[in-house]
Amino acid sequence: MDSCDSRIKAYKNGKTFDQCKALAEKVSSNLIKKIEAIGMVSWNEILEATDHDELVYKLTLKYLRRDGYNIGDWKNPKVTKST
């Protein structure tokens, strides 16, 4: 029986979802260092850090929010330390 298995579906550049999650974790940990150093990171910087990969970009924002950072909104597109 053929079925869709999200764990093995290829996304951008042939990466699986698990590979995208691992990459997003790595990018978010690097961005946390930058946020701690300068206080904020713009969404454009995150997009560049994720090589314009939409899935990794969204997962990175999700992980930054999970780790207690304010990810902003469309009016204030930047990630900062939560107060």
C-alpha positions in Angstrom: 0.0 0.0 0.0 1.4 3.4 -1.0 0.9 6.2 1.5 2.3 9.6 2.2 4.9 9.5 4.9 5.8 13.0 6.0 9.1 11.7 7.4 10.5 10.7 4.1 9.0 13.3 1.7 11.6 15.4 0.0 11.4 19.2 0.5 13.7 21.8 -1.0 17.0 20.5 -2.2 15.8 16.9 -1.5 15.9 17.2 2.3 13.5 15.3 4.5 11.4 17.0 7.2 13.7 15.6 9.9 16.7 17.1 8.1 14.9 20.5 7.8 14.1 20.3 11.6 17.8 19.6 12.4 18.9 22.5 10.2 16.4 24.8 11.8 17.7 23.9 15.3 21.2 24.6 14.2 20.3 28.0 12.6 18.2 29.0 15.6 21.1 28.3 18.0 23.4 30.4 15.9 20.8 33.2 15.8 20.4 33.1 19.6 24.1 33.9 20.0 23.6 36.9 17.7 20.4 38.1 19.5 22.2 37.8 22.8 25.1 39.9 21.4 23.3 42.7 19.6 19.7 42.4 21.0 17.8 41.6 17.8 17.8 39.9 14.4 15.6 40.9 11.4 13.4 38.5 9.6 15.5 39.2 6.4 18.6 38.0 8.3 16.8 34.8 9.3 15.7 34.3 5.7 19.3 34.6 4.5 20.6 32.3 7.2 18.1 29.6 6.1 19.1 30.0 2.5 15.6 31.2 1.5 14.2 27.8 2.4 10.6 28.5 3.6 10.2 25.4 5.7 13.5 25.9 7.6 12.7 29.6 8.0 9.3 28.8 9.6 10.8 26.1 11.8 13.5 28.5 12.9 11.0 31.1 13.9 9.0 28.4 15.8 12.1 27.3 17.7 13.1 30.9 18.6 9.6 31.4 20.0 9.8 28.1 21.9 13.1 29.3 23.4 11.5 32.4 24.8 12.2 35.0 22.1 9.7 37.6 20.8 9.5 36.8 17.0 7.6 40.0 16.2 4.9 40.4 13.6 4.4 42.0 10.2 4.5 45.5 11.7 7.7 44.7 13.6 9.6 42.1 11.6 12.4 41.3 14.0 13.3 38.8 16.7 14.2 40.2 20.1 14.8 39.0 23.7 11.5 38.7 25.5 11.0 41.0 28.4 
